[in-house]
Amino acid sequence: MDSRAVLYSILAILAWGLWGVLIKYATMKGMTGISVYIIASLAPLLVIPWLYILYKPRITLGYPVLIIVAAGVFGTLGYLFVIKALEKASAGAVIAMTSVYPAVTFLLSYLFLGEEADPKKILGVVFALTGIILLSLE
């Protein structure tokens, strides 16, 4: 794997780990999950101008934009459901349980995108799922 991909993956892991703790902390301090969701959803408005200035992306309208919007809707719903779960259970259990989503991505990528599913990858998913199940037990 490319070294920048590894770095970005590690940064994502750290950011998401901190995200789960901060969301749980906010709900422990009395904020409802919906309040947390609405306020946290405004955060991209702080990041988008910085990204635009830094990368100057060219965005063209077309079919891929609809796919990206659909991805955004599913990502947003997932985010909302995690916050609602964090209202009811420990951060460690919720984040561990919802970490099973890569297995869903793996399966759907195999079925719809034609990505390879060799025995090593399948075994990796099985081990990851086993670890997630063990972490989510309370």
C-alpha positions in Angstrom: 0.0 0.0 0.0 1.2 3.5 -0.8 2.8 5.3 2.2 0.4 8.2 1.9 -2.6 5.9 1.9 -1.2 4.4 5.2 -0.7 7.9 6.7 -4.2 9.0 5.7 -5.7 5.7 7.0 -4.0 6.2 10.4 -5.2 9.8 10.5 -8.7 8.7 9.8 -8.5 6.1 12.5 -7.3 8.7 15.0 -9.9 11.2 13.9 -12.8 8.7 14.1 -11.6 7.4 17.5 -11.6 10.9 18.9 -15.0 11.6 17.1 -16.7 8.7 19.0 -15.4 9.8 22.4 -16.4 13.5 21.8 -19.9 12.5 20.6 -20.4 10.2 23.6 -19.1 13.0 25.9 -21.6 15.5 24.5 -24.5 13.1 25.0 -23.3 12.4 28.6 -23.4 16.1 29.2 -27.1 16.2 28.4 -27.2 17.0 24.7 -29.7 14.9 22.7 -28.4 12.8 19.8 -30.4 15.0 17.3 -28.8 18.2 18.8 -25.4 16.6 18.5 -26.1 15.5 14.9 -27.3 18.9 13.8 -24.4 20.8 15.4 -21.8 18.3 14.2 -23.2 18.4 10.7 -22.3 22.1 10.5 -18.6 21.3 10.9 -18.0 20.6 7.2 -19.0 24.2 6.5 -15.7 25.1 8.3 -13.7 22.6 6.3 -15.1 23.0 2.8 -13.7 26.5 2.1 -10.2 25.3 3.2 -10.4 22.3 1.0 -11.5 24.4 -2.0 -8.7 26.8 -1.5 -6.1 24.1 -1.0 -7.1 21.7 -3.8 -9.2 23.9 -6.3 -11.3 20.9 -7.4 -13.3 21.0 -10.6 -16.7 19.7 -10.0 -18.8 18.8 -13.1 -22.4 17.9 -12.9 -23.6 14.5 -14.2 -24.4 11.0 -13.2 -21.4 10.6 -10.8 -22.8 13.6 -8.8 -26.0 11.7 -8.1 -24.0 8.7 -6.9 -22.0 10.9 -4.6 -25.2 12.5 -3.3 -26.5 9.0 -2.6 -23.3 8.1 -0.8 -23.6 11.3 1.2 -27.2 10.4 2.2 -26.2 6.9 3.4 -23.1 8.3 5.2 -25.3 10.9 6.9 -27.9 8.3 8.0 -25.1 6.1 9.3 -23.7 9.0 11.3 -27.2 9.8 12.7 -27.7 6.1 13.7 -24.3 6.0 15.4 -25.1 9.1 17.4 -28.5 7.7 18.5 -26.8 4.4 19.5 -24.2 6.4 21.5 -27.1 7.9 23.5 -28.0 4.4 24.7 -24.7 2.5 25.0 -21.0 2.9 25.7 -18.8 4.5 23.1 -16.5 1.4 23.0 -19.4 -1.0 22.4 -21.1 1.2 19.7 -18.0 2.0 17.8 -16.8 -1.6 17.9 -20.2 -2.9 16.7 -20.6 -0.4 13.9 -17.0 -1.1 12.8 -18.4 -4.1 11.0 -19.3 -1.9 8.0 -16.0 -2.7 6.1 -17.3 -6.3 5.8 -20.5 -4.9 4.1 -18.3 -2.7 1.9 -16.1 -5.7 1.1 -19.2 -7.9 0.1 -20.9 -5.2 -1.9 -17.6 -4.3 -3.7 -17.2 -8.0 -4.6 -20.8 -8.3 -5.8 -21.2 -5.0 -7.7 -17.8 -3.6 -8.5 -16.1 -6.9 -9.4 -13.3 -6.5 -6.8 -11.3 -9.5 -5.9 -12.2 -11.7 -2.9 -9.3 -14.0 -2.4 -9.0 -16.4 0.6 -6.5 -14.0 2.4 -9.0 -11.1 2.2 -11.9 -13.3 3.3 -9.9 -14.6 6.3 -9.0 -11.0 7.2 -12.7 -10.1 7.2 -13.5 -13.1 9.3 -10.8 -12.2 11.8 -11.9 -8.5 11.9 -15.5 -9.5 12.4 -14.5 -11.9 15.3 -12.5 -9.0 16.9 -15.4 -6.6 16.5 -17.8 -9.1 18.1 -15.5 -9.7 21.0 -15.0 -5.9 21.5 -18.8 -5.2 21.4 -19.7 -7.7 24.1 -20.6 -6.0 27.3 
